[in-house]
Amino acid sequence: MRTQKKPLPLVGPITYYLPIKKNGCPDMVGLKGELALIARAELRIIRGEFEGMDRFYAAIRKDGRNFLTAAGIAIFGAVGSNDPLLFDAVIKDIDAYPSRYGTPEARIAAEIVMEWVRNFLRAPLMCPERLVKLDLAPIPGEWRRQVAYLGVMCLQRRGEYRAAEVLADALLNLDAEKEVKSSAADVYLKKAKAMICREEGRLEEAEKWCRAVVESAKPLGIVLPFLGVVMGPKSAMERALASEAPKLLAKVKKLTNGYFRNLVKYHNRYTGEKVSEDLTPREFYLAQCLKAGLRYKEIAERMGIAEGRVHNMAVAIYETLGIKCRAKIGNQVWH
């Protein structure tokens, strides 16, 4: 069968790098047709508005040059709105993309997008070594930033925080040199810096980056990067949201429980694992700490609650999971 030839597809986000107007919204002047449709859908997703992505995806998937970017957006929408039919369709289409167009660029593009999907779903990354070592030679220039950012996330997941910070700094400096006044891209990179500083024990610096994250996110009403911050301890990020953007924090809290349960559900659907779908986000975080071998006192300090409260929550978690001790948690929570 003859393969179709297509121009180089867009892989990365559109809205993330648009200039920001005085009212805090991205300047979409010059975007037409397919690109404008993708940008509007992307903006809705990062604001936590997940409904209607099936219609958006149907409009793009038939012959869209920028199908892969649309597919990445649609995955977020499928999980956020709990749409298994859309989820399965997007995964199937991404898998078929390389054979559909039959070019090395198509294979690389699909690989990049699937790594984003796997990272989002907390599934194992398939090519972490390429990301960590930044073997970017075969990657077309406009995609390299996406792969480099995947490298930051991959390094964080491996606990290699110093290397992740070096790479995050390089990307932030690149934006500064080009005078990019970004929105979501800026938020995600600064969030990565805050997490790295926290894990390295540089708490004052982490607080500074948390405030910077909120400052970048507030004008656009960006919610998506914060949906994990109220799952665990009373973090510096949550404090920054409470003091600088209380309305944004209220929206984050409203969305978090349902979004997290959907994320676990689709993690299981994609990986075939049996992670528990019955824990609240904070219970899940505490179970992760128990699985990691942390003592009640250490967990209490992390979560900002009394040690007795940790004990009571642990007992409730064991009952929910149908086990008697932390050693039996196993794969019912991810790392």
Residue pairs with C-beta under 8 A, 6 or more apart in sequence:
3 99
3 100
3 101
3 102
3 103
4 100
4 101
4 102
5 101
5 102
5 103
6 65
6 101
6 103
6 106
7 65
8 105
8 140
8 142
9 65
9 66
9 67
9 68
9 69
9 105
9 106
9 109
10 65
10 66
10 68
10 69
10 142
11 68
11 69
11 109
11 112
11 113
11 142
11 143
11 146
12 69
12 142
12 143
12 145
12 146
13 42
13 69
13 72
13 184
13 185
14 31
14 35
14 38
14 39
14 42
14 69
15 26
15 39
15 42
15 43
15 46
15 183
15 184
16 42
16 182
16 183
16 184
16 185
17 180
17 182
17 185
18 26
18 27
18 28
18 39
18 183
19 26
19 27
19 181
20 26
20 27
20 181
20 182
20 183
20 219
20 220
21 27
24 218
24 219
24 220
25 220
26 39
26 43
26 183
26 220
28 36
28 39
28 40
31 39
34 60
34 64
34 65
34 66
35 66
37 56
37 59
37 60
38 60
38 66
38 69
38 70
38 73
41 53
41 56
41 70
41 73
41 77
42 69
42 73
43 220
44 50
44 52
45 53
45 73
45 76
45 77
45 80
45 224
46 183
46 184
46 220
46 222
46 223
46 224
46 225
47 220
47 221
47 222
47 223
47 224
48 80
48 223
48 224
48 227
48 251
48 252
48 255
48 259
50 76
50 77
50 79
50 80
50 81
51 77
51 81
52 77
53 73
53 74
53 76
53 77
53 78
53 81
53 83
53 86
54 74
54 77
54 83
54 85
54 86
56 70
56 73
56 74
56 77
57 70
57 71
57 74
57 77
57 86
57 89
57 90
60 66
60 67
60 70
61 67
61 70
61 71
61 93
64 70
67 93
67 97
68 94
68 97
68 109
68 110
68 113
71 90
71 93
71 94
71 113
72 113
72 116
72 117
74 86
74 90
75 87
75 90
75 91
75 117
75 120
76 120
76 224
77 83
77 86
78 84
78 86
78 87
78 90
78 266
79 87
79 120
79 121
79 259
79 262
79 263
79 266
80 259
80 262
82 258
82 262
82 265
84 266
84 269
87 266
87 269
91 117
91 270
94 110
94 113
94 114
94 117
95 110
95 114
97 106
97 109
97 110
98 106
98 107
98 110
100 106
104 138
105 140
108 138
108 139
108 140
108 143
109 143
111 126
111 127
112 139
112 143
112 146
112 147
112 150
114 126
115 125
115 126
115 127
115 131
115 150
116 146
116 150
117 123
117 270
118 124
118 125
118 126
118 270
119 125
119 150
119 153
119 154
119 157
121 263
121 266
121 267
121 270
121 271
122 263
122 267
122 334
123 267
123 270
123 271
124 271
125 131
125 150
125 154
125 157
128 154
128 158
129 135
130 147
131 147
131 150
131 151
131 154
131 155
132 151
132 154
132 155
132 158
132 160
132 163
134 147
134 148
134 151
134 167
136 144
136 147
136 148
139 147
145 171
145 174
148 167
148 170
148 171
149 171
149 185
149 188
149 189
151 164
151 167
152 164
152 167
152 168
152 171
152 189
152 192
153 164
153 192
155 161
155 163
155 164
155 167
156 164
156 192
156 195
156 196
159 199
161 196
161 199
161 200
162 200
164 192
164 196
165 193
165 196
165 197
165 200
168 189
168 192
168 193
168 196
169 193
171 189
172 189
172 190
172 193
175 182
175 185
175 186
175 189
180 186
183 216
183 217
183 219
183 220
183 222
184 220
184 222
184 224
184 225
186 216
187 213
187 216
187 217
187 222
187 225
188 225
190 209
190 212
190 213
190 216
191 209
191 213
191 225
191 237
193 209
194 206
194 209
194 210
194 212
194 213
194 236
194 237
195 206
197 203
197 205
197 206
197 209
198 206
198 235
198 236
203 236
206 236
207 236
207 239
207 240
210 235
210 236
210 237
210 239
210 240
211 240
211 244
213 225
213 237
213 240
214 237
214 240
214 241
214 244
214 245
214 248
215 244
216 222
217 225
217 226
217 245
217 248
218 244
218 245
218 248
221 248
221 251
223 248
223 251
223 252
223 255
226 237
226 241
226 248
226 249
226 252
227 252
227 255
227 256
227 259
227 260
228 256
228 260
229 235
229 237
229 238
229 241
229 252
230 238
230 249
230 252
230 253
230 256
230 281
231 256
231 260
231 281
231 282
231 284
231 285
232 281
232 282
232 285
232 302
232 303
233 285
233 302
233 303
233 304
234 303
234 304
238 249
241 248
241 249
241 252
242 249
256 281
257 280
257 281
260 281
260 284
261 277
264 275
264 276
264 277
264 284
265 277
267 273
267 275
267 334
268 274
268 275
268 277
273 331
273 334
274 331
274 332
275 331
275 332
275 333
275 334
276 284
276 287
276 320
276 321
276 332
276 333
278 320
278 321
279 287
279 317
279 320
279 321
279 333
282 303
282 313
283 313
283 316
283 317
283 320
284 333
285 303
286 299
286 303
286 310
286 313
286 314
286 317
287 317
287 321
287 329
287 332
287 333
288 333
288 334
288 335
289 298
289 299
289 302
290 299
290 314
290 317
290 326
290 329
291 326
291 329
291 333
291 335
292 335
293 326
294 302
296 307
296 310
296 311
296 314
297 307
299 310
300 306
300 307
300 309
300 310
303 310
314 326
318 324
318 325
318 326
321 328
321 329
321 332
323 329
323 332
